[in-house]
Amino acid sequence: MQMSEIDYGNARPIDGYGPGFFRIGGVAHPAPLLVTADAVRPWAGLDDHAALIALAGQIDVLFFGTGSDITPVPTALGLALDTAGIGVEPMASASACRTYNILLSEGRRVAVALLAV
């Protein structure tokens, strides 16, 4: 079997995570956090719809890391994202990190909003 290293180009994959932080590019960032291919920014959490809506037209899907366990996207947030044309996929934060990295390596237009593990 031939192994090849994943090439993310200039994009920023998530390297790891722990209690209350996510590591991107070797730097630990406190949660909650919003990560796109070209930026890592603090996110104010579930009530901060504006930061997520601002991604409209830049991404096709937003992975929503809900912490240690999967929980539904709050109704108001889900409606706001749908209206903006952003698909949202809720999952536990660990799964959201892995899924984000896979699609990022494929050059897909994705972002991830992460709540603390």
Secondary structure, DSSP 8 states (H G I E B T S, - for coil): --------TT---EEEEETTEEEETTEEEESSEEEETTEEEE---TT-HHHHHTTBTTBSEEEEE-SSS-----HHHHHHHHHTT-EEEEE-HHHHHHHHHHHHHTT--EEEEE---
